[in-house]
Structure formats: C-alpha cells, structure tokens
C-alpha cells in the first residue's frame, strides 16, 4: 500500500464580489489529488482536497516542498501501525519535516489542502464516510449526521441596490436557511445600517442575521459598529478587527455583550490558543471559526480541539469558515456547532452532495465513502479530470 502520485492544479474561483478588505476577481484555489495503489470497486483510491476561498492556490509550495517529502518517504513509514491504511498524522509529520515553528501563513494552506486529500483517501480505503471514521477514532462512535449550516452572502456586488440585496437573502430563506450572513465595513456605517435594516425586513420569526467585517476595523471603528449593532438581535458580529489584534477583540466585549465570532484567519493551534487566552472570547456565547483547510488540516484541527477542551470550550462553539464538505464531516463526526455554506458562490467547490436539502438551516449528510465529493457531480468532474 502506498501513495503513487500527488497532483495539484490551480483553478480560478473568480467573482466580481468584494468584502470589506478584498475583491475576488482574481481568486484562485489549489485542487489536489492523492493517488494510491489501493483498489476499491475496480478503481484506484484517490483522495481529493482543495483550499478554502480567501487564500490563493498554493501549488508552488506544494510542488517545491511538501509533495516531494511525501513521495521521498518510505511508503511503510506513512502507514498506520497495522499497515492497512494511510496514517494522516505520519504524513503530516513528513510534510512538516525541516520546517521551523511559527510563520503560519501560506504554508498552513498548502499543508491543509494536501491533508484534506489524505483524509479523503484514508476514509475511502476504510470504506467509510469520513464523519463515521472520525466519530469512531476521536469521538463517541456515533456521528450526528444532521449539521447546522448558515448561508454566507451579502457581499458588495457592483450596482446591487437594497431591493436586490433583499432578493438575494430571500433566495437563501426559500432554500431552507434560517440564518444568513452579510458583509459590513465595505461602506459607511450609515450605509451598512441601511443594508442591515433591509435584510432584517425580509426575515421572519426565528430567522437571524450574522454580520462580518472581515477584519477591516481599527479599535475606534470596531467600537462604533459595536454600539450601533447592539440595537439588533444578531446571530453574531464577526471579525471586527485584524485577526491577530487580540486586544481589540478583548476590548469589544465591553461594548458588545451579544455573540461575536472570529478565527477564520488563524492558521495554527498556537494562534487559536492565543485567541482564547487573550482575545476575551466567551465560551457561553461566542463562536470560533477556524478552518482546517487553511490551518494545516484536520491533524492540526484535532490539536486545536484538544486545546479548546483544556480551556473550557465545547466543540459545539466551533462553526468553521469555508463552506466545504470537509468541515461538514468534521462537524458531524466530532460534534462541532455547524458549518458555513455558500449557496451560490465559489462553485463548484462550495455546497453539498447532489440531493442534499437544507431544512430549517440543517442538512443531513449522505452515506458516501470519504468526504463525499463524488456525490457532487459538477465538483467531481473537476476532480476526476485531475486524477484521470
């Protein structure tokens, strides 16, 4: 049993939308295929992975450092103790060989993308859905296949007026979501408040709105928004300031006593630990958004969950960024609080397997081996083209 080849392809996921910090007109991602010599149903087992939106493709790092290390390793050194499957932890250690601690940026995205593909292959070799494999190895053995999801949208579109924004949000509600998200910080406070009022005007009882500043604000602006947002019953106020400005995040609790969320741009267990140590986050109401595809993968995410437990946090306060099926499987297998979803954006990489429907902001994961990419036809066409 061995990995025979690892392929990467950089693909566009460009869009004319923008948030408070960046536009997505030139956005890319890396698609990875980990090809093994294990045969299931007459075909070699192939694991697939890709990185989340907001960070660009990392093909150069993969091809120069991480893929060669895996391919140069003795195949047996990458297997579990029984020799019957890949060992994602050993493969992760192999990738991190000769890497200094710290510097958790683009490197974490490259490793996290390959790690996703390794876990997909591992679960397929075991002939189990990844959520089942995770529940058996690291959970209580019983996955919760019903996962909370919210609809991420409300970007700044060229020429989009308030009526068009309301139509966008209605489209999410019509598809079964009861929690939706919109961007703030890309316009003036007054304009953002008008946009919030417009979205709230289409929400019904039991439906909620999240707002996301994408790290745009300095302290004074973050506080000004916190005071203005306090008049609403929001699901959360997300990433007000720079992701590493823990003092700003901690200060906000003095001005905003309702739920806040952050963490999607923290790329290691150590960064996550600094957030819960120094960022003033409250485990009874706030949300953590670490995204395994951007932060060294599931191997590192497991370390992060152990750290959170030691600091009194439940995994159900984690709702990862990214809108991908990897985090859906982690949520189902390890008891996270849910997952982000992009109903219309960053396709075909966002969304769910074909036939999965949202009901009152929950989806039920189908019984598919691995992460379940093969159940999403438009996505699997891209993946199969890479591995063919």
Phi, psi and omega in degrees: 000128179198164169276124183263337180194148172232124181245147176228142174222134177269126185235149177279141167231042188290151179204156181279001182285164172215157169249201184289343187244317187227158166256161187252023186289339180236024184288140177230170169214165175259131171253131185237142172236123174258109186261127182247171175264009177279135182250129173229132180054037175080005182229150174297142176286128178235128174261141182239151176205159175205158180269158182286162176295157179098341172237143186278168176304147186239036185301320182297314179298318180298312185289329183277328188236304197278318177295315179300325179295318179295315185289336179275346182286152173295128184308319182296334182288349182255007182258160175291173187298330179280348181072019185252358181199165171294154175244102183302329180291318177294321178293321177298313179301321178298315179297326186273001179303133177068022175255134178283152174293160183080184180068041186277080179231244183297330178302320182293331178287317180298312180293319181298326180290315177296320179302319178301315180295324178295317179293323177299315179295319181299315180292324178293320177298322176284352181058046179223152167299146181301323181298325178289317178301317181293319179299322181287322185276322191232351181248211181264008179090346183241101178290156172254098186289350179265115190238134175290137175222149174236158184266115178269122179200215177066028175290168175276108180262142176303123175076005182285122176266182184294325179296319178293323176298317179296321178298319178301312182293323176299324182296325177289317179298320180296335180270005173108359178280141173248354175234129181232162181228145174227160181273148171228168176091352177264004177217183177289162178302316180299316180294319178297322178294323176295321178294319177297313180300322180296316179294315182299332182292342180257355179277145178254178179305134179086355178258142188229158178241134167258150172235148190221119180267354178053036173074020190282331198271147164277180186301311184297318181291320178300320179290319179299317177295319180301317180296317181290323182286342182297341180288345184256160174259076185274153175293317170195163172249114194253137169041066182295314184239186179309136186299336179263003178271078184292331178296317178300313181299318180294324181294328185298331181299340177283345184240348183218107185264003179267175186298139172238163181216145174192174174121352185292340180251026170252127198244022178201164174300322182295318176296318178298320179296320177297324178298312183286336176284317194238353186267002177069017181289142188250114186292352179271348184213336185273167187234143180247134192241026180305137185243114185300328182293340179255349190233060174069007173089186183293327178304314178288325180297324176298321176296321179296318178296321176298318179297317180299318178302318180294336180260014174084018179259140174271146175299340181284001170268004179259121172232096189296149168288159166120329175066029182247164185289339176300310180292330174301316179294319178297317179300316181290322185277331188239006172079032174290168183281351180150203184202150173289157178217139174247095184299328186237340190263158172058035179279152007270015190278336175274173174093194191238168172303151181302138180093344178283128182244149177270128178231112182052043178067026173232146171237153176249121184288135179283166183271078181241139179298150179069212180285336178101015181301327183298342179278356179246101194300315184292325177288317183294332176299318177295317183292315182296326178297326179288322187267347185299000000 
